[in-house]
Amino acid sequence: IVKGDIFISDRKYILLPDREFRKFIFKWHASHADPENRPEVFDCDDWALLAKADIIRGQNKVGCKAPVAFGRAAVETIEGRNHMLNILMTAEGGILLYEPQTNKFSGLDSVRRVFRVEF
């Protein structure tokens, strides 16, 4: 990831422990069961946007002072396809990718390249 490829929209972020965030996101995904993936209409970029928006909306409802360091990442997959995922910075100093369509976490080594990150 090159510095110019990271868009940071807030001054401060909350770093959650990996385990705590996974529990939280698994609950979120369960509430969005039966995904209706439709190419070009509701696909990877839409899922990543929905996950980011819902997480921030939930934080706002409980009065958090800053958002979780959870954003969207445009990547090139190992197979060479463009794809959109979510990205998370953890309290342990890790960076995780989250696939909201399949509810799976992975590391940066699971993609060929990260084009852009938006927090």
Salt bridges, closest charged atoms under 4 A:
ASP18 OD1 - ARG22 NE 2.45
ASP54 OD2 - HIS32 NE2 2.95
ASP54 OD1 - ARG57 NH2 3.11
GLU76 OE2 - ARG112 NH1 3.01
GLU76 OE1 - ARG113 NE 3.57
GLU99 OE1 - HIS83 NE2 2.51
GLU118 OE1 - ARG72 NH2 3.00
GLU118 OE2 - ARG116 NE 3.26
